[in-house]
Amino acid sequence: MTTPKISEVLAQSGVAFGTSGARGLVEQFTDDVCAAFTAAFLCVMGEQGEISQVAIGLDRRPSSPTMAAACSAAARALGVEVVDYGVLPTPALALQAMTDGVPAIMITGSHIPFDRNGIKFYRPEGEITKADEQAIMGVAAELPRLSVIEREPESHAAAGSYVARYLEWFPGQPLAGQRIGLYQHSAAGRDLNRQVLESLGAEVVVLGRSEQFVPVDTEAVSDEDRARGRDWARRHHLDALLTTDGDGDRPLVADEQGHWLRGDIVGLLCARELGIQALAVPVSCNTAIEACGAFERVVRTRVGSPYVLAAMEQLTTEHERVAGFEANGGFLLGSSVQQEAKSLAALPTRDALLPALTLMVAGARASKPLSALVAGLPERYTASDRLKNFPTEQSQVLLARWQSDLPVMQQALGLEHAIVKADTTDGLRVTLTNGDIVHLRPSGNAPELRCYVESVSNERAEELVANTLRSLQGTMTASEVHES
């Protein structure tokens, strides 16, 4: 029987790299596919230096343990030692792997629908690049033969190091007297987050814990979660609310009224508190970043952490304190930060805890509610949502047609003001004569068309995103896009 080539297994799998890792349907992640991705990744890493150990972590999706077992079996077949850190946030795994100088594999689908999952890969120094992704898909070696497909005994060292990172950066109990609601659902770091908050002095109210996987999307907060936030804040007299996506690299923070804050606003406030000089952010982020005047330089990129990381790397050649963040709230610390006698090491991957804790501690120290911190920013408000089950190919056809005929886009979406500027950095982002912004882009992780808008008030932004998606649904069915 002929042993298949790794590149052949991957090409036939239907699994593809998106904006953050390889993503696909659960049934596409067979043992052979997981093994092929692991072997290809380790081969690529081996070309850049000797690899004797790999770190593995996972989220709480039901399919994740099986996938982790197949990845572990493939690594063992190649003679690579596996250290299994169990269920933990992605940034905790990345921090441990970078500290140890070893590559890492995280089994997670983050926020994507329940029938999907994914694998994230980390070099010893951080996230893999787009060039690494291409190299992984092209490895022509034979697929290793798997023997016993099982996981290694779990280690809790990575989770402990991640907790220590923030207890050392925020010494004492700066959240003493604060009442924090922790929406745990099925997040990988739900217990770890409680440990950190309580160690910092907060009284934690545990909310919404679930043993069924809940795909929380920090960019497209459901109406149910919006209502929950307001209700929880009122009933429990909270100073703030915290949750994350499934793998704990994207935060969702609500103020004392239970209003969930936009991720890019959380990132902006965090970067300002840390004294960051230069920022790399996706084109989808709020323009208050530039308007607030807190940063020497802001570079805008395509959506996805690999693009933010590439821009951050360039910025570190010119600035001492560099960071990046995304509209989903994930914060990437590109350089170490010093404050008095404290030092916070760089963590160039998306992290949920740093921005969330930074805002809570800043508010507590200033005796200000989180809403007051936000109120001090330029009045630019963003909102976002998505059309689910909208094939990427169809989105691309639609946006290409509109890019060449902006008046047709204006009419199709029912926009009251004319389009005066178009940006195609990622998808199609248009600015209207009244300053409003409408940005449409196909998701890199799922068959969805994402919509981001920006306006002068929160109400106007919410109305604009709702009207835009309603117009898309009403005027452009999937068959119409295909026929065009």
N, C-alpha and C positions, 0 to 999 in steps of 0.2 A: 504494500500500500504506500503510495507516494505521500510524503509529508508536505502539506501546503506551505507556500511562502507567506510570511507575515503580511506583506503588502497586499497579497491576494485576499487574505481573510479580512483585512480592514476595508479594502475596496468594495467587497461584496456585503459588508455588514450593514450598510445603510446608516452607520454612525458617522457623524461629522463634527469637526471642531466649530464651536460658536464663539461668542465673545468671551467666554470663560470656560475653557475645557471642552472635552468631547461629550456630546449629548446625543441621546437617542431614545427610542422606545425600550422599555424594560426587556421585552422579548428579543431585542436585537443584541443585548449584552449577554450573549451566551458565554460559557466558560472559555471557549476558544477565542472569542472576540476580546474578552477581558485579558486573557493570556497574551494575545497578540499585541494589544496596546502596551501592556507591561513590558514585554520583551523588547518591543520597538523602542520604548522610552529608555530602557536601561542600555540598549545598544547605542543609542544616540549619546547618552550620558557617558558611556564607556569610551567613546571616541574622543571625549574631552578630558578624560582622567580616569584613573582606576576607581571602580565602584565595587565596594564590598558589602554595603548595607543600604537598605531602603526603608524609609518610614512610611507607614500606612495608617490612615484614619478613615472614618466613615460617619455618615449622618444616620438619622433614624428611619429612613425609608425601609420598608420591608425587604426590598430587593438588595439593599446595600451589603448585608453580611455575606450573601452568596457571591456577590461580585468581588468583595474583598478577599474571600477565600481563593477564588480563581487567580486573582492578581498575586496573592502570596505564593500559590503553587508555582506560578510561572517564574517568579523571582528565585525561588528555591531551586527550580530546575536549571537555572543559569548559575547556580552557586553563589547567589547573593543572599545575605542574611536579612531577614524581615523583622522589623520591630513594629508591632501592632499597638497603636495608641488608643484603639477603641473609638467609641463615639465621643467626638469633641469638635469644637469650632475649627474651621479651616485655618484661621490665622494662628491658632494654638499649635496645630501640626506644623505649619510653615515656620513658626518661630523656633520650635525644637529642632527641625531639620536644618535650618540655617545655622543654629548654634552648634550643631554637631557636624556641619559640613557634609551632609548626605542628601541625596535626592528624596523626594516624597511623592506619595500618591494619595489623593483624597477621593473617596467614593461619595459623590453627592450630586444631586440634581438641583440643589439650591432651592429656588422657588417654583420651578417649572411643574407642569401638571403631574398628577399622581402616577400616570401610566408611563412616565419617563424617568430616566436617571442619567448619571454622567460620571466622568472621571476628570479630576484636575491633576495636573502634573507640576512638580516644583524641582528646579535645579537646586544644587546645594546653596546657591546664592539668591534664590528667589524664583518667581514664576517663570515658566518657559516662555520663549518668544514665538512670534509667528513663524520665524525660520525654523525653530525647533519643531513646531507642529508639522510643517511640510516634510521635514526630515523623518519624523516618526511615521507618517503615512507612506513613506517611500522605502522603508527598510525591507530588503529582499531576502533576509536570512530565513531559515526554516523555522516554523512554529515549534517551540519546545514541547516535548512530550510531558504531560502532567501526570504525576503519580497520585499522592494523597491530596485531595482538594479540601483543605481546611485552613483555618486561621491559626495564628500563633497566640499564645497566652497574652492577655492585654497588659500594657504598662500604663500607669497613670502619671508618669513623669512629665509628659508634655502639658497636660492640663495644669499640673502644679506650677510649672515654670510660667505659664501664661497668667495665672492668678498672681503669682509673685511679682510679675512685671508691673502690674497696676497698683498693687499694694505698696510697692516701693516708690512709684512715681507720685502717688497721692498719699503721703504719709499721714499717720494719725487717723482721725475719723472725720474728714471734712464733710461728710453727709449726715452727721449727727443731727437729729431733729427733723430730718427729711423723711417723708412718707412716700415711698416709691412703689408703684404698681408694676409687677413683672408679669407680662403676658407670656407664659411659658410655651403654650401649645406643644409642638413636637420638636422644638428647636434643639439642635445638637448641644448647645451650651446652656440649656435652661437651668440646670442645677449649679453649674459653675458661675453663671451670672448672679444667681442668688447669693452664693458664697462671697463674691467680690463686693456686692452692694452692702451686705450685712457687715462685712469686715471694715468697710468704709464708714460704718455708723448708721446706715439707713435702716428704717423700719420697712421691711419688704412685705407687700401684700401679693401673694401668689394668685394669679388669675389665668383662666382658660387653659389649664394643663390638659393635654390630650394624649392618649396612647395610640390614637389613629393619626397618620401623617397629615399635617395641615400645610398646604403650599402657600405660605405667606409671601406676597410680592410687595416689597417696600416701595416700589415705584407706582404700583396700581393698587392702592388700598381699597378694599371692598367696602361697599356701603354698610355692610354688617359690622365690619371692624371699626368704621368711623363712628357708628352709633354706640358700639361697645365702649370705645374710648371715652366718649362724653359721659356715658352712664357710669363707668367705673370711676372716673375722676370725681363725679358728683357724689356717688354713694360711699366711696371710701376716703373722701377728703384728701386726695393725692396731691403731691407737689410735682410729680412727673410720672410718666409711664414709659416703660421700655419693653421692646421685643426685638427679635431679629428674624431674618429669613431662616430657612432650614439648616444651613451650615454655618450660621453665625458670623458671616463676613459683611453683612449689611444690616445696619441698625434701623429701627423705627422708633422715634422718640416723640412723646406727646407732652404738651405743656400742662399746667395745672388745671386747665379747663377740659383736658382730654382731646385737644386738637392735635392730630399727628402732624409733625413738622416735616417739611420737604427735606429729602436727603442732602440736596446741595446747599440748603440753608444751614443745616447741621454741620456740614463740612466746612462751609465758609466761617462760621462762628468758631469752630474748633481750630482751624488754621490761624485765625486771628489771635486766639488765646495762646497758641503755641509760638507766636512770633514768626511765622513762616514768611520768607521773603518772596519765593517764587512758587507758582502753582501750575500744575498741569491738570486740566479738566476736560471732559468731553464737551462737544459742541452743544449738547442738550441741556447744559447747566444754566442756571439763572444768571442774567447779566448784572445782578447786584454784586457779583464777585468783582467785576471791574469797577463798578460805580461806587463801591464803598471806599476805594482808595487805600486799602490796607496792605496791598501787595505791590512789590516792585515790578513784577512781571507775571502775566497770566498767558499760558499757551493753551489753545483749544485743539482737541484731537477728535478722532473718530470714537464712537462708543465702544468700550471694552477695555479692561485693565491692561492688556498687552500694549495698547496704543498710549495709554496714560503712562505706563512704566517707561516706554521708549522716550517719551518727552521729558519725563523726570530725570532720566539718566543724562540727557543733554543739559538740562538745567543745573545739575550738580557740578558741572564744569565751570559754571559762572556764578553760582550762589551757594552760600553755606547752609541755609535752612530751606529745604525743598520738600514739598509734599504734593499729593494729588488726591482727588476724590471724585466720585461719580454722582450722578443724579439719584442713584439708588441709595446713597449714604455711605457706601464703603470708602474708608479713608486709608490712604497709602502714605506711610511716612518714609520719605526718600532719603533722609539724612538724620543723624542723631540730633537730639535737642537738649540743650542745657538750660536749667533754671536754678539759679543759686547753686547749691551743692549737689543737685540732682541731675541725673543724665538718663534720657530715654533713648534706647538704641533704635536705629532705623528698623522698620518692618515694612519693606516694599511689597506688600500685598494687601488686599482689602481687609479691613478690620472694623468690627462693629463696636467694640467696647471703648476704644480710645475716644472717638467723637462723642459718644453718649455720656461717658463719665466726665469728660472735659466740660460739657455744657452744664451738667448737674452740679459739679463742684464749683464752676464759675458763678452760677446763680446762687448757690448756698453761701459762698464767701461774700458775695456782694449784697446778700439779703434781697435778691430780686427774683421774681418768678421768671420762668423760662420765656413767657410771652413778652416780658419787658426786654429781654436780650434780643429777641427777634424784632421788636418794634423799633429798635435803634438802627436798623438797616434801611437802605434805600427801598422805596415802595415799589418793588417789582415782585409779582406773585406768579408762581407757576403751578400748573396742574397737569396730570398725565393720566392716561388710561390706554386701553388696547382693544383691538378687535381680535377675538380668539378664532382659531380655525380658519385663518386667512393665509393660504400658502405663500411662501416667500417669493416664488417665481411670479405670482400674480401681483404681489405688492410692487415688485421691481418693474414690471411692465407698466403699471399704473403711474408710478412716480416718474418713470422715464418719459411718458407721454406728457405729463403735466409740466415737467421741467422745460420742455420745448414749447409749451403753450400755457404760460402762467394765467392769462385771463380765463382759460377753460377751467383751471384749478379753482380760481376765485369763484366762478359761477357754480361749479359742481359742489363746492363746500358751503355755498351760501354766505361767503364772507362779505361783510358790509363795506369794507374798505379795500382799496386796490393794493396789490402786491408791488412793493418798490424795490425789494432785494431778495435774492435767492442764494442760499448757501447749500452746496452739495457735498460738504465734508463727509457726511454720513446720512444717507437718505435725502430728504428735501426739506429744508428749513427756510421759511419765508417770513419776511418782515413786512407789515402792512403800514399804510400811511399814518395811522394813528399810533404806531409804535408797538402794537400787538405782534406776537410771534406765534406761528404755527409750524410745528416740526413733525414730519411723518417719516418713520423708518421701519423697515422690516426687522423683527427681532432676530438676533443671532443665535437664540437658544430654542426657539419653538415657532410653529407656524402662526405667528401673530403679527399684526401691524400696530406698532406703537405710535401714540400721538402725545406730543408734549406741547404745551402752550404757555405763553407768558403774557401778562397784562398788568394793568395798574391797580387791580384789586383782586382779592381772592375770589370774590363772587363772580367777577367778570371772567377770571381764568377758568373756574369750574364750568361756567356757562359755555365758554368758548370750546372747551374740550368736549363737552357733551354734545353740542351742536355739530361739531366737526365729525365726530364718530357717527352721529345720527345721519348726517348727510352722506357719509361714506357708505353706510349700510343701505340707505334708501336709493342712492343714485348709481352705485357701482356694485352689482352682484358679482359673484365669482365668475359666472358665465359671461357677463359683459366684459370683464377684464380679459378673459380668455379669448373672446371673439375679437377684441381690439388688437 
